[in-house]
């Protein structure tokens, strides 16, 4: 059994989801990630852990395991919660506006926002890729992915977003770097939901003392 609250629940823990945690964490949003695997990394961890990836900005070459490790290091200051070896069965909005997110094996998570980052599906016990419950969720689809607004990455269900291979929009490229871009834009839309009427202007980690302080505070050694 597992129950818990978060500002944002991310379905999947691949590269796009991990970078989304960093973006969301900059603005004080607490995240929980749910993945059917026993570790983070998604396709990078299963399909090409040792295969060189050449199109991640800043890295002439990096393999899937190294990229995952770097992303986990980047989000460590925000202490995200992980539910590994679990599957999200459904996403249902409650009367209070928050979402109830039941998991296989029992337990329900609660969040203000849900981000679907399931990639091309769920990895089964044998390591094979399968559709998983998300294939039956009642959100508008475009082929094998969820149709999203390319400005906000919100699906046809308000409050539910999709990034990475799980989303589709005109001009979509199924590249890891595209997932990072999508996570950044999605974050700005999520801020407006979680902090209605609050500050919405884009802030920069290079110049915002607030963001610098948040990263520095969280990264300080624990006593």
C-alpha positions, 0 to 999 in steps of 0.5 A: 500500500502506498499513499501520498500527496505531491504538487505534481505526480509524474507518470514515468521516470525517464529523461524528460520526467527527470528534467521536469523535476528540476524545472518544477523544483526551481519553483518550489513544486514537490514531485513524485515519480511513478515507474514500472521499472525498479530504477530511473532512466526509462528507455535509457536504462533498459534499451540503451544503457551503454549506447552512446547518445550524440545529440544531448546538448553539452555532451559530444557523447554520453550513454543512457546510464551516465545521462540518467546519473547526471539528471538524478544528480541535478534533481537531488536538491529537490528531494523528489519521491520515487515509487518504483515497480509501480503502475498508475492505473488511472487519473481521475479529477476529484471534486476539489480539483486535485487528482486521485492516482490509484496504483497497482497493488493498492494505494492512491496518490494525490496531486494538483497536476499530473504529467504523463511521461510514459514514453512509448509504453510500460516495460513489463516484467520480462523487459518487453515494452507494452502499452500499459494502462495509459493506452486506455486513458480518456484523453485525446490521442494522436496515433500512439501518443497524447495530443497536447497544446504545443505552448503548454503541453496540456492534454485534453484533460485540464491539469494533465500534461504530457511530455517526451514520447508520450505527447504529440503536436505538429512538428514533434520530434522524438528526441531526448532534447525535445523532451527537455524543451517540452518540460521547460514549457510545461513547467511555466503552465503548471506554475499558473495552476499551482500558484494562481495569481502569483508570479509567472514571469520567466526567471533565470538560474543565472540571475535570479537570487530566488532560484539560486538560493533555492538550489543552494539551500537544498544542496547544502549538506545535511547535518 
